[in-house]
Amino acid sequence: MKLPRALEPFSSRTYTVLALAMGMSVFGSGLWAVAMVARVMALGGSAVDLSLVTAAGAVGMVVFVLIGGVAADRFRLPVILRCVEVVNLVTALSIAVLTWTGTLALWHLGAAAFAFSGAVGFFYPAYSAALPRILPPHQLLAANGVEGTARPLLQLAAGPAVGGALTGLALPGASVLAIAVCHAVALAFMLRLRLPEGRPAGHDAAGFATAGHDAADHDDVVDHHDVAGHDAAGHHAAGFDSAGHKEAAHDDAAASGHAAGPGSMLAQMLDGFRYCVHTPWLLWTLLWAMSAIFMFIGPLEVLVPFLVVDRLGGTVADYGAMLGLYGISTAVGSSVMASLRMPRKYLTTMIWLWGFGTLPFGLVGMTGSWWVMAAALCVFGATGGAGQVIWGTLLQRRVPGHMLGRISSLDFFVSLLLMPISMAVAGPVAQVVPPAAIFWGVAVLTPALGVLAVLAGRMHRDQEAHPLG
């Protein structure tokens, strides 16, 4: 029986194993969001203590995400993914034991947050690089839709809900034990994961013709920096005729367990930055995304809770329900996009979804209705989820295989870079600027900068020259 387009990747047993492992790992992350708060409160910690613990997690993410991208391009992806789950499992079990023995301290929670977030910095570049090795190009959109659906549902909704229920049980640390179980199951799946070492079936030279154009455009950049034997251990999904000999040679190096020194890894990291700078559609999308995230994440995370409570007369539970709807709408947007074909004008479609999908954000700052605010965030979430599916697929189709881990981690790094600053300045700015002006400013500036990115990156011309249909 033929599966629906959105579920076609599950016809691959290898993808099914990877997707199940990803789902369990993400669910564990959702449990940790509540377990961390519960443990801090159980120790008599304050909001400042919780901020320090979460800050430790943010530091772990920023420190390791670029290194994780280099690792994904150098080493065997199943090994990286298994190591991530081992770290997660050991961390969760350690916190559980410390809880049961009554020796848990706040610094333990900070260290755990650092370890969990650092592991995420390795997980997603490796996961993203693995997909094109498993699936044919036409199934990547659906696979990214699965992730885009699973993450908000499991990490933002189901995980915290189950974690909250477990926190109320008589057994101390029950939610932490559940986290350990999740990562143990994820590890069991990862141990069964087998990825092809060479070019995957179905990815012939024509299969990634558009990515091949990009690879050719930058052959001089890549070749110049790879002559010393610094070829990355990527997924080799793209049938790049111009780079095929390098990828095959690297397979032998990876198989022999060759590891590079710190200097070599730094050189590879710089190669990723150079590739980004010399690829206009990638550079301008990342610059625009960094600006957009800086503008909206602070108002969303810091100001919306106070608007719900102070302006609408709601409660924290009302805010939680709104976030739940936001997460569900993101999942719906991802699922819908995964059910469709890759848009012919994929670059501009992605930017318009992200940019103009922000317009309803202005209503959040001026409405007195919970439902209007929730509806605005739902539109914002749905368009964001749909755009993210295109973006993930675009990276896997257009970025050369031996660069994908580094570019994926750079994308992640850019997303994280200005988040703390945005959240830090949102409160003080709201003291002198009315909320309506802040939210409408974000709503108008985001698509305006999107138009600038499309023009500066010559995206109309680029997507016509590199069709992905």
JODATA-V440629 format. One record per helix or strand of 2 or more residues. SS is the DSSP state (H for helix, E for strand). FROM is the first residue (numbers start at 1). TO is the last residue. Records with the same first field share a line. If there is no record, write none. Layout:
# JODATA-V440629
SS->FROM-TO + FROM-TO
This chain:
# JODATA-V440629
H->5-11 + 13-42 + 47-74 + 77-100 + 106-134 + 137-167 + 174-191 + 209-217 + 219-226 + 244-255 + 262-277 + 280-311 + 316-338 + 346-356 + 361-364 + 370-398 + 401-417 + 419-432 + 435-456 + 459-465
